[in-house]
């Protein structure tokens, strides 16, 4: 059995940094719109830009710049644009902070075959994986543009893994859990305390939910995974 792990908000903190950055961004545009209006406009622009930019800090920063131009009706100054770029740089330079218990869990599962499957900007994710200290714990690492059924099918096929022999663990139901289940594998949902709107799922699902990654070894043991 192969165990796949998501990275952002599953192994290390991520979305809380984006949320804090967005609050600062909203304060920069406060003279033109209130926070909910800016949040809605930014989300709309990010979704529209996703086919162009994909995921990650760089895509987020470009969408913040576009949002500033739109919300201010072109009045945003070059100095304000520089401040927005600084927000993006701060996210790119943010140190990796592992979630509690991650190292211990990976140590406990060291006899299993572990994969890391994450999406986002290639260079930024490679940098975070390197600085996390976790790189050598994974048999394979895949950085993908999307996490959907065709992507998982491609990745599993590339490594000769049958879906029924694969478990994916992550904080996002739409990205980490439901596509793998649809493909015929298993998924484990580990909720993070804050979730980007694009990664939220309101519908019913039957995937097991654990409140901490530290609960994963006992769940896998109950499944008698080898």
N, C-alpha and C positions, 0 to 999 in steps of 0.2 A: 504494500500500500504506500502511495506517495501522498505526503501532506504538503499542500501549498499554503503559503502565507501571503496575505497582503502586507504592505509596508506602512503607508501613511495611516495613522490613527489606529493601527493594529499592533505594530511593533514600536512606533515612536509617535510623539505628538506632532500634529500638523495643522488641523483645522482651527484650533484655538488661536494660532498665529495669524491665520487668514482673517479670522473674526476680529481680532484686535486691530489689525491693519485696516480693515474695512471701517471700523469706528473712527479711526484717524482720518481716513479718506472722506467720510461723511462730514466730519468737522471742517475739512478744507473747503467743502462746497456749501457750507451752511448758509451763506448769503443768498444762494439761488434756490435752494429746496430743502425740505426737511429730510430727516434720516430715512423714514420708510420710502419716500419717493426716490431717493438716491439708490437705496438698496434694490428696489424693484427695477429701476432703469439699468443698474449694473448687471443684475441677473439676466435681464432680457438681452442685453448686449453680449454678455458672455455666452449665452445659449446660441445666439446668432453667429458668433465668431467661432464657435467650437469646431465646425468643419474646416476653418482656416488655420486656427492656432492650436487646437487640441487642448490638453489640460496642462496645469502647472503654473508656476509663478509668473513666467514671462507672458503667457497668455492672459493671465489675470491683470498684469500691469498694463498691457496694451488695451485691455477692455476698460480699465479705470481711466486711462487717458481719453479714450473715445467717449466715455460717460461724462467726464468733466467738460469736454467740448460741447456735448449735447445739452447737458443740464444748464450750463452757463450761456448757451446760445452763442458760443464762440468768444466769450469775454474772458475766459480763463487765461491768465498770463503765463508767460514762459517760466516765471519764478514758481508759479503753482505747479506747472508740469514737472519742474525739477523736484519739487517736494513729493509728487506722486512717484517719480522714478526712485526717489530715496526710499519710499515705502516698499517698492519692489525689491530694491537692493537689500534692504533689511531682512526681507523674507528669504532671499537667496542665501544670505550670509548667516542665517539663524542656525545655531549649533543643534545637532541632533540630540534630542532628549528621549531616551527610551522609556516606555511605559513600565510601571512597576511589575516585576516578576518575569520580564521577557527573557533575560539571560537564563534564569533558573528553569523556565519552561523548555527552552531550546536545549539546555543541558539534559533535562529529563527525557527528551525525545530524541536524543542523539543517535540512538540505535535505529531509528526510522530514517527513511529517505525524505529529506525536506527540500522544498522549492520555495523561491521567493518570486512572486508575480505581482508587479506593480505597474501603474500607468503614470504618465506625466512626462515632463521634459527630460530627455535622455541624459543630458550632461548633469543637470541638477540631481536627478535620481541616482546616477552613478556616484556622484560626490557624496550624497547622503549615505548610500550603502557602504562606501569605503570608510567614511568617518564613523559609522555606527559601531564598528567592531564586530559585526555579525556576519560579514560576507562569507567567511570560510565555513560557516555552519550550514550552508545550503549547497546541495548537490548541483542545482542549476538556478540561475537568476534570469528572469525575463522582464524586460521593460517594454510595455505595449502601449499602443495609442488608445485602445479601447478595451474594455472588459465586457465582452458579450459572447454569445454562443459560438459564432464563427471564430473569434479569437481564441477561446479556450480549446476549441476543436483543433485549430492549427497548432497551438502550443503543445497540447497533449500528443498529437500525431507526430510532431517533430521529435519528441523524446520517446516515442513508442509506448505511451501510457494509455491503457484502456480506461475510459471514464469511470467504469465501475470500481476501478482500483485507485481512484483519486478523491481526496478530500480537500476542499478549499476553505480556509479560515480567514475571516475578515470582518470589518466593521460596517461594510456597505452591503445591504441586501441586493440592490440592483446590479452591483458590479462584482461582488465577491461570492455571493451565495446562490441566487436564483438562476443565473446562467449555467452554473455547473450542475445544479440539480436537473435543469431542463435537458442537459446533455447526457444525463445518466449517472453523474457522480453524486457526491455528498457535499453539503455545505454547512458550515458552523458560523453563526452570527455572534460577533462579540461587539456589542454597541459601544460607541464612543460617546462622551458626555455632550458633544455638540456635533451636528451633522449638516454638511452643506445641503442646501435645498435640492440640488440636482441628484443627490445620493439618497434621498428619503424615499420610503416606500410605504404607502398607506394600506395596501391590500393584504389579504390573508396569505399566510405562508405556514409551512409545516417544518421549517428548518429548526434544529435545536438552537437555543439561545443561551449563551453563558455570559455572566456579567463581568468576568475577568479571564484573561488568558490563562491564569493559574488553574482554572477549572478544566482546561483542555485535556491534560493527560488522563484524568479520571474518566472523562467522556470517551476518549479513544479506547481506554481500557475496557469500558463497558461494551464498546462495539467489537472488542477482541481483534483490534487491528494489528497486523503484523507486517 
